[in-house]
Amino acid sequence: MGERGHRQGGNDMRSIVSSSLPVGFDSLERFVPQWAKDTTQERLEVRCSLEMDEIREFYDAMTARAEEALAYLEQFPVDSMPDSGRRLLALVLALAQAHVAVEIHKAARAPNTPWPNSIRIKRGLPLLG
């Protein structure tokens, strides 16, 4: 599948989330709408809103493809990555959130913490931060 939903400038990924991933990553396509978010805050909110079986499904699928995904992404400068690569990068970054739930908390949220809470990540890295 080719690139669809090209950005009209800026780093707004919301307009491209429904498009495809790079060739060869079709098995991850089902995770794009839920996990390929623009910011760390949005990825955190996804993690905290899901059941552990949903997080584990994403975690297992992404862990199996993470090295391959990183190898693909390394061929592009971050500031000129194709849209499909940006979506794949967003999934890789979401894997970090899933990792926290699966490997650290053993739950979608930190134990004994309220949700939703008032913690907000205001600024992250320039790309998908």
C-alpha positions as CSV (number, residue, x, y, z in Angstrom):
1,M,0.0,0.0,0.0
2,G,1.2,3.5,-0.7
3,E,1.2,6.6,1.3
4,R,-2.2,8.1,2.0
5,G,-3.3,11.1,4.0
6,H,-0.1,13.2,3.6
7,R,0.4,15.9,6.1
8,Q,-0.1,19.5,5.1
9,G,3.1,20.6,7.0
10,G,3.9,20.5,10.7
11,N,4.0,17.3,12.8
12,D,0.3,16.7,13.2
13,M,0.0,12.9,12.9
14,R,-3.8,12.8,13.6
15,S,-4.5,13.2,9.9
16,I,-2.4,10.2,8.9
17,V,-3.2,7.7,11.6
18,S,-5.7,5.8,9.4
19,S,-3.1,5.1,6.6
20,S,-1.0,2.1,6.3
21,L,2.3,1.0,7.8
22,P,5.4,0.3,5.7
23,V,5.3,-2.8,3.6
24,G,6.0,-5.9,5.6
25,F,4.4,-4.6,8.8
26,D,0.8,-5.3,7.9
27,S,0.4,-7.6,11.0
28,L,0.7,-4.4,13.2
29,E,-1.9,-2.4,11.2
30,R,-4.7,-3.3,13.7
31,F,-2.8,-1.4,16.4
32,V,-2.4,1.9,14.6
33,P,-5.8,3.5,15.5
34,Q,-5.4,2.9,19.2
35,W,-1.7,3.1,19.8
36,A,-0.1,5.3,17.1
37,K,-0.6,8.6,19.0
38,D,1.1,12.0,18.6
39,T,2.4,12.5,22.1
40,T,3.7,10.7,25.1
41,Q,0.7,11.9,27.1
42,E,-1.7,10.4,24.6
43,R,0.2,7.1,24.6
44,L,0.1,7.1,28.4
45,E,-3.7,7.7,28.4
46,V,-4.1,4.8,26.0
47,R,-2.2,2.5,28.3
48,C,-4.1,3.6,31.4
49,S,-7.5,3.1,29.7
50,L,-7.0,-0.5,28.5
51,E,-7.3,-3.9,30.1
52,M,-4.1,-5.9,30.5
53,D,-5.1,-8.4,27.9
54,E,-5.3,-5.7,25.3
55,I,-2.0,-4.2,26.4
56,R,-0.3,-7.7,26.4
57,E,-1.6,-8.4,22.9
58,F,0.0,-5.2,21.6
59,Y,3.2,-5.8,23.7
60,D,3.6,-9.3,22.3
61,A,3.0,-8.3,18.7
62,M,5.4,-5.2,18.9
63,T,8.1,-7.0,20.9
64,A,8.2,-9.7,18.1
65,R,8.7,-7.0,15.5
66,A,10.6,-4.3,17.4
67,E,14.1,-5.0,16.1
68,E,12.8,-5.2,12.5
69,A,10.9,-2.0,13.0
70,L,14.0,-0.2,14.4
71,A,16.1,-1.4,11.5
72,Y,13.5,-0.1,9.0
73,L,13.3,3.3,10.8
74,E,17.1,3.8,11.0
75,Q,17.3,4.3,7.2
76,F,15.5,7.6,7.4
77,P,16.4,11.0,9.0
78,V,13.8,11.7,11.6
79,D,12.8,15.0,10.0
80,S,12.1,13.4,6.6
81,M,10.6,10.1,7.5
82,P,7.7,9.0,5.3
83,D,4.2,9.0,6.9
84,S,4.1,5.2,7.1
85,G,7.4,5.3,9.0
86,R,6.1,7.9,11.4
87,R,3.2,5.6,12.2
88,L,5.6,2.7,12.8
89,L,7.7,5.0,15.0
90,A,4.7,5.9,17.0
91,L,4.0,2.2,17.6
92,V,7.6,1.7,18.7
93,L,7.2,4.5,21.2
94,A,3.9,3.1,22.4
95,L,5.8,-0.1,23.1
96,A,7.6,1.7,25.9
97,Q,4.2,2.4,27.5
98,A,3.1,-1.2,27.1
99,H,6.4,-2.3,28.6
100,V,5.7,-0.3,31.8
101,A,2.4,-2.0,32.2
102,V,3.6,-5.5,31.4
103,E,7.1,-5.6,32.9
104,I,7.0,-3.0,35.7
105,H,3.5,-2.4,37.1
106,K,1.9,-5.7,36.0
107,A,-1.2,-3.5,35.5
108,A,-2.3,-0.8,33.2
109,R,-1.7,1.8,35.8
110,A,0.7,2.1,38.7
111,P,-0.6,0.2,41.7
112,N,-2.5,2.3,44.3
113,T,-2.7,5.4,42.2
114,P,-5.9,7.2,41.1
115,W,-7.0,7.4,37.5
116,P,-7.5,9.7,35.9
117,N,-5.0,11.8,37.7
118,S,-3.9,15.4,37.3
119,I,-0.4,14.5,35.9
120,R,0.0,15.8,32.4
121,I,3.1,15.6,30.2
122,K,3.2,19.2,28.7
123,R,6.2,18.9,26.5
124,G,8.1,16.0,25.0
125,L,10.7,15.5,22.3
126,P,10.1,17.5,19.1
127,L,8.9,14.5,17.1
128,L,6.1,12.4,18.7
129,G,7.0,13.6,22.2
